[in-house]
Amino acid sequence: TEAEWILRDIMRRNVPLHEVAVMCRGGQQTYILEAQLNKLGVPFNKYGGTKFMDKAVIKDLLAFLRALHNCKDEIAMTRILQMFPGVGIKSAKKLTKQIAENGLDALLATEWSKKAFFASLVNIHDVLQYLSTLTLHDQIDYLVHDSSYTPLSFACGTYSFTALRSVSISSLLYSERPSGRMSAPESLNCCK
């Protein structure tokens, strides 16, 4: 990729990193490069825009992936739950605690069935179950493109969509397991 070529060129020149600058016309052109630098632990400063990993839409996407890996992740689950209308901080924290204690099925508990946002809870439950059967790339692709319920699909304009697409493309470059797929016990290890 272009990002890999840029990094190879920088390393080939053997210039101290504090003397290197990469200039781009638009911030979205740096997303894959930023992901590569983060992966390698190379420190960098970005001027003229928000760092890729600091964008709200990227944090939202990562919250889904973190919750998929560990539904006891209070920060991720609270962030996901609050994406939906009617779910405030109080309900999100209560739900998150119940999920940590009883697994993902706590979203389907009778006490929530009368709430206006219950359909969203059922949807979150079903989507997390479905995502556990997919590769990382397919999980990201589903969240970005195919899940019309999720705020990720309509919370952003073209600029943020480009950021999400960059994550999807980057996910093709890296695989967490030799098969590129996490097994259900790994991906939903506490959500049974």
GIKA-V872001 format. One line per field, one symbol per residue. ss: DSSP state (~ for helix, > for strand, _ for the rest). phi: phi as a letter, one per 30 degrees, with the letter a starting at -180 (. if undefined). psi: psi as a letter, one per 40 degrees, with the letter a starting at -180 (. if undefined). A space follows every 50 residues. Layout:
ss->???
phi->???
psi->???
This chain:
ss->_~~~~~~~~~~~~___~~~_______~~~~~~~~~~~~~~__________ _~~~_~~~~~~~~~~~~~~____~~~~~~~~_______~~~~~~~~~~~~ ~~_~~~~~_~~~_____~~~~~~~~~~~~~~___>~~~~~~~~~~~____ ~~~____~~~~~~~~~~~~~~~~_______>__~~~~_____
phi->.ddddddddddddhceedccbccbdbeddcedddddddddiddacccjld eedcdedddddddddddddadddddddddddddcejccdddddddedddd dbiddddcdedcddddceeddddeedddddedccdeedddedddcccddd eddbdbcedddddddddddddddbbdbedibcdedddbdbcd
psi->idddddddddddefihdeehhhhidideeedddddddddefhiiihieih ideehddddddddddddddgeegddddddddeehhehadddddddddddd deadeddeiddedeideddddddddddddddeeiiddddddddddegedh ddeeeiaddddddddddddddddihdideehhiddddfeee.
